[in-house]
Amino acid sequence: MKKATSARQAPGKAKGSTAVERARRVLEIEAAAVRAVGERLGAELELAVELLAATAGKVIVTGLGKSGIVARKIAATLASTGTPAFFVHAGEGVHGDLGTVVKGDSVIAVSYSGETREILAMLPLFKRLRLKLVALTGVATSTLATAADVVLDVSVREEACPLALAPTASTTATLAMGDALALVLMERRGFDAADFAFLHPGGSLGRRLARVVDLMHGGEEMPIVRDEAVLGEAIQEMTAKRLGHAGVVNARGELVGVLSDGDLRRALERGGAVVDLPVRDVLQRDPKTVREHALVAGRGVVTIGARSLGAEALAVMEKHSITALFVVDREGRPQGVVHLHDLLKAGVV
């Protein structure tokens, strides 16, 4: 006798399939909304970028409700990518927080309808202070759009909400527009990976963007000997600094080689009065180096905007199977040394 098909199993599968199909439809609607916004972009985006880039003060981003949440994120993205900005809640703005707005600022107002009462109540102050206003709205004929210097159209054909009530596709489109605006501004300002790292010192992102100068041993901590020294002097320097390496410099202070613990062991294998051997007879010439503005982790050359950050320290160590790198300036003079152990301690590796 055949087993009966589980009555509970079939409906469950059908329900799961329906949920997946519905979720996929939501994503398709939102993706289409973002594509449509991109296709409509024109000279107004260029004008908005120039207007915001020319702002002497800060960029105020304001909104209410779901638009307020999007506005807060836009402000955060602007601030973290080189455009001084902060969020003013429209409801709080009309009850005193507008005291943070001063001459020289500019404003990005987010309202899909363009008729948010609290935002409209702030317009007279913006006008009195002669602030430039960029509106992110879905209604080009709205009061907000009429008052704005630049209107960025974030209108959508439909919301993803089955009731056509909850802001979904419209907030996604607005958020995407804010990202586009912020990142174009970032490039316009020449904001690069080094600047980004400076503004993100905490967490895993900060560790990944750490620069060599932040972790290197410089000054008196840097093991350095002259190329005229003997190996005994180099051993003393390496023992005192405890980094397993010593840089060798010429009379002009340029790095001409490196001594490692391995070099010392190979010298001992020769026998004889090792401590009297000239350093220049033992050192590794053509040392692998890195510049102080280079990132610690990653691979290859980091180039963002117009600035190249050079090969990262960890990538160079891995490529050449070494545990330390000397950091040099443009003239090849050592500024410090970064060790693999430092990267481990910092959580970069």
ZITA-V522247 format. One record per pair of residues at least 24 apart in sequence whose C-alpha atoms are under 8 Angstrom apart, sorted by the first residue. I is the first residue (numbers start at 0). J is the second residue. If there is no record, write none. Layout:
I/J + I/J
//
This chain:
24/159 + 25/159 + 25/160 + 26/159 + 28/157 + 28/158 + 28/159 + 28/168 + 29/158 + 29/159 + 29/167 + 29/168 + 29/169 + 29/171 + 29/172 + 32/155 + 32/156 + 32/168 + 32/169 + 32/171 + 32/172 + 33/171 + 33/172 + 33/175 + 35/155 + 36/152 + 36/153 + 36/154 + 36/155 + 36/172 + 36/176 + 39/152 + 43/149 + 43/150 + 43/151 + 44/151 + 44/180 + 46/149 + 47/133 + 47/149 + 48/180 + 48/183 + 48/184 + 50/131 + 51/105 + 51/184 + 52/82 + 52/184 + 52/187 + 52/188 + 54/103 + 54/104 + 54/105 + 55/103 + 55/104 + 56/83 + 56/102 + 56/103 + 56/104 + 56/105 + 57/82 + 57/83 + 57/84 + 57/85 + 57/103 + 57/104 + 57/105 + 58/82 + 58/83 + 58/84 + 58/85 + 58/104 + 58/105 + 58/106 + 58/107 + 59/84 + 59/85 + 59/86 + 59/87 + 59/100 + 59/104 + 59/105 + 59/106 + 59/107 + 60/84 + 60/85 + 60/86 + 60/87 + 60/106 + 60/107 + 60/108 + 60/109 + 61/86 + 61/87 + 61/88 + 61/89 + 61/106 + 61/107 + 61/108 + 61/109 + 61/118 + 62/87 + 62/88 + 62/89 + 62/108 + 62/109 + 62/110 + 62/118 + 63/88 + 63/89 + 63/90 + 63/109 + 63/110 + 63/115 + 63/117 + 65/166 + 65/170 + 66/109 + 66/110 + 66/111 + 66/170 + 67/109 + 69/170 + 69/173 + 69/174 + 70/108 + 70/109 + 70/174 + 72/174 + 73/174 + 73/177 + 73/178 + 73/181 + 76/178 + 76/181 + 77/181 + 77/182 + 79/195 + 79/198 + 79/199 + 80/181 + 80/182 + 80/185 + 80/190 + 80/195 + 81/185 + 81/188 + 81/190 + 81/194 + 81/195 + 82/181 + 82/184 + 82/185 + 89/117 + 89/118 + 90/117 + 92/117 + 92/121 + 93/117 + 93/120 + 93/121 + 101/128 + 102/128 + 102/129 + 102/130 + 103/130 + 104/130 + 104/131 + 105/130 + 105/131 + 105/132 + 106/130 + 106/131 + 106/132 + 106/133 + 107/132 + 107/133 + 107/134 + 107/135 + 108/132 + 108/133 + 108/134 + 108/135 + 109/134 + 109/135 + 109/136 + 110/134 + 110/135 + 110/136 + 110/137 + 111/135 + 111/136 + 111/137 + 111/138 + 111/153 + 111/154 + 111/169 + 112/136 + 112/137 + 112/138 + 112/141 + 113/137 + 113/138 + 113/141 + 113/142 + 113/143 + 113/144 + 114/141 + 114/142 + 114/143 + 119/143 + 122/146 + 135/173 + 137/169 + 186/304 + 189/304 + 189/305 + 190/303 + 190/304 + 191/302 + 191/303 + 191/304 + 191/305 + 191/306 + 192/301 + 192/302 + 192/303 + 192/308 + 193/292 + 193/294 + 193/308 + 206/345 + 206/346 + 206/347 + 207/295 + 207/296 + 207/297 + 207/347 + 208/294 + 208/295 + 208/296 + 209/294 + 209/295 + 209/296 + 210/291 + 210/292 + 210/293 + 210/294 + 210/295 + 211/290 + 211/291 + 211/292 + 211/293 + 211/294 + 211/295 + 211/312 + 211/326 + 211/337 + 212/291 + 212/292 + 212/293 + 214/337 + 214/341 + 214/342 + 215/326 + 215/335 + 215/336 + 215/337 + 215/338 + 215/341 + 216/335 + 216/336 + 216/337 + 217/334 + 217/335 + 217/336 + 218/334 + 218/335 + 221/245 + 221/335 + 221/336 + 222/246 + 223/247 + 223/248 + 224/248 + 225/249 + 225/250 + 226/255 + 226/277 + 226/278 + 226/279 + 227/277 + 227/278 + 227/279 + 228/277 + 228/278 + 229/274 + 229/275 + 229/276 + 229/277 + 229/278 + 230/273 + 230/274 + 230/275 + 230/276 + 230/277 + 230/278 + 231/273 + 231/274 + 231/275 + 231/276 + 232/274 + 233/278 + 242/338 + 244/323 + 246/325 + 246/333 + 247/282 + 248/332 + 252/332 + 252/333 + 253/330 + 253/331 + 253/332 + 253/333 + 254/286 + 254/327 + 254/331 + 254/332 + 254/333 + 255/284 + 255/285 + 255/286 + 256/282 + 256/283 + 256/284 + 256/285 + 256/286 + 257/282 + 257/283 + 257/284 + 257/286 + 258/282 + 258/283 + 287/315 + 287/324 + 287/325 + 288/324 + 288/325 + 288/326 + 288/327 + 289/324 + 289/325 + 289/326 + 289/327 + 290/326 + 290/327 + 290/328 + 291/326 + 291/327 + 291/328 + 291/334 + 295/342 + 295/347 + 296/347 + 296/348 + 313/339
//
